[in-house]
Amino acid sequence: MARRTTRPAGRLLTVAEVAERLNTTQRYPRRLIEERRITFVKIGRYVRIPESALDEFIAAGTVEPVRLHTGRAA
């Protein structure tokens, strides 16, 4: 099996740092990692999440507001 040698862009964040940025407990980022819903890097027994992966995860979940057109009745 070939390993990817792609280097993650930006800073590598700990689970605690990710939880703080998401304003959640550490359990939520750990669940994202377990379910493979976010990119992560294993360094020995440590797990790190690239800052760019967290930004992409947040952007994917961002919902833009709907602009209602209030037309005037004639």
C-alpha positions in Angstrom: 0.0 0.0 0.0 1.5 3.3 -1.0 1.5 6.1 1.5 0.6 9.7 0.6 3.5 12.1 1.2 1.3 15.2 0.8 2.4 17.7 3.4 -0.5 19.4 5.2 -0.7 23.2 4.7 -0.6 25.5 7.7 -0.4 24.7 11.4 -1.2 21.4 13.0 -3.8 21.8 15.8 -4.3 19.6 18.8 -7.8 18.1 19.6 -8.0 20.6 22.4 -7.3 23.6 20.1 -9.9 22.4 17.6 -12.5 22.0 20.3 -11.8 25.5 21.5 -12.1 26.9 17.9 -15.4 25.0 17.5 -16.6 26.0 21.0 -17.3 22.3 21.8 -15.9 19.7 24.1 -12.9 17.5 23.0 -15.3 14.7 22.4 -16.7 16.3 19.2 -13.4 16.6 17.3 -12.4 13.1 18.4 -15.7 11.8 17.0 -15.0 13.7 13.7 -11.7 11.9 13.5 -13.2 8.5 14.4 -15.9 8.9 11.7 -13.3 10.1 9.2 -15.3 13.3 8.6 -12.2 15.6 8.9 -8.6 15.2 7.7 -6.1 14.4 10.4 -2.4 13.5 10.8 -1.1 10.8 13.1 2.3 11.5 14.5 3.2 8.4 16.5 0.3 8.1 19.1 -0.6 11.8 18.7 -3.4 13.1 16.4 -3.2 16.5 14.8 -5.7 18.3 12.5 -4.3 20.7 9.9 -5.7 24.2 10.3 -6.7 24.2 6.6 -8.7 21.0 7.1 -10.6 22.7 10.0 -11.2 25.8 7.9 -12.6 23.5 5.1 -14.8 21.7 7.5 -16.3 24.9 8.9 -16.8 26.3 5.3 -18.6 23.1 4.2 -21.1 23.5 7.1 -21.7 27.2 6.6 -25.2 28.1 5.5 -25.7 31.4 3.8 -28.8 33.4 4.7 -31.7 33.5 2.3 -32.6 36.9 0.9 -36.3 37.3 0.5 -37.4 39.6 -2.2 -40.2 41.8 -0.9 -41.9 43.0 -4.1 -44.6 45.6 -3.9 -48.1 44.6 -5.0 -49.5 46.8 -7.7 
